[in-house]
């Protein structure tokens, strides 16, 4: 088990993850900028879902796979930035335009061969499963945006509402819909941060043991999540506004 964030130097982890990147993260989806990935419907444009989405899926469709939902990036993101010579902020800006992919950005920075990039990102950890997941991160626009940047879009939060907030899952969801922030919902608000951190850390421990992600990446993502915790705890769900 890797150490809790409270015993890790957050700035050092963030710096290691993206040398000059700036973590401008939010708890809810930002409205994507329209781009070429649109279709015309009676004079209007509609954003397309990722290419792996089933027919009729909404634009923000995501697979329900645990590695996607829980942000278990199959490679070290710092390695991506090193290979492409970009920052985390660069990747985030690129993906904000709906339909843009990391593969497209990579092609502009010396990696037109996606297979070569995927192999370079995984190194000795490469296997069919991790290669498939890495390629999804590289060529699926919204999936990549979710795994890297939508760091509190995680079903574990609601699933563990009883442990985190002291309320049932349905009660938690209803409170969010009613416009309450996570901190307002918590019966013991002073304990919420520690409980959230422990929940996330335990999930990463399991993911590292399974080989879904690396310990380095798990620490980096946990650091990002806890860095943005204060914004998330006071965030009101957009649908409640």
C-alpha positions, 0 to 999 in steps of 0.5 A: 500500500502506498502512503496517504497523500498527507504523508506525500509531498504533493508539489513534488508528485505534481511536478513529477507528473507534469513538469510545467503543467498547471492542474486546472481541474474541475469536478463537473464536465466543462462544456466542450468546444464544438469542432469537426466532430459534429453532425447536422440536424435540421440546421443545428450541430450535435457533438458526436460520441467517441468512435467506440460508442454504441449506435445512438449513444449520447455525446458524453458516453463512456464505457462502464469499465472500472479502469475508465470510471475510476481513472486507472490510467494504464501508463504514467502520464508523465511519460506521455508529456516527456515523449511528446514534449508537452505539458498536462495543461497542453493536453487538457487544452487540446481535449477541451475541443470535442473530438480532439484526440491525444493521438492527433496531438501526438502526430503533431509532436513526432508520433504519427504512429499510434502503435509506436506511441502506445508501446513507448508509453507502456514499455515492459508492462505492455500486454494486450489488455493494457495496449487496448486501454492505452489506445483507447486513451489515445484515440477516444476523445471524451474517454481521455478527458474523463480519465485524465481530468474529470477526477471526481467523476467517480461512481465510488463516491455515491456507492460508498455514500454511507461510509463517506457521508453517513447517508444512503446512496439514494439519499446522497443522489437526491441531496445532490439533485436538490443542490447540496454540495458534498460537504453540506451532505456529510453528517460529519463534514470534518471527517469527509476529506480523510474518508475520501482520501482513504477510499481513493487510496484503497482503490488505487492500491487494488488497481496497482496490485492488479496491474491496471495502473502503476504506483507512480501514476496512482500517486500522481492521480491521487495528488491531483484529486486531493489538490482539487478536493476543496473545489469539489467539496463545495461544488453544486451539481450543474443539473441542480442549478 
